[in-house]
Amino acid sequence: MKLASIGGRAHVVLDGRVVDVEAASGGRMAADPMAHIASLDALKSLEIPSEALSVDEVVFDAPVPRSPK
């Protein structure tokens, strides 16, 4: 599992597919990628929805959109 930012929203990459964190969690988890840097283990519970896009179908943003340094 990898954390990614797509369109400014947090996604995880699982089995070659991208999963929107906020959508897959039913709104329990934030869409902001920076909110998950310190809590990656919580993302492991997300399931891959049938409509999840392949990594080949998306354009990734910078991995850390607002670096603290």
HELIX and SHEET records of a PDB file:
HELIX    1   1 VAL A   21  ALA A   24  1                                   4    
HELIX    2   2 PRO A   33  HIS A   36  5                                   4    
HELIX    3   3 LEU A   40  SER A   45  5                                   6    
HELIX    4   4 VAL A   55  GLU A   57  5                                   3    
SHEET    1   A 4 LYS A   2  ILE A   6  0                                        
SHEET    2   A 4 ARG A   9  LEU A  14 -1                                        
SHEET    3   A 4 ARG A  17  ASP A  20 -1                                        
SHEET    4   A 4 LEU A  53  SER A  54 -1                                        
END                                                                             
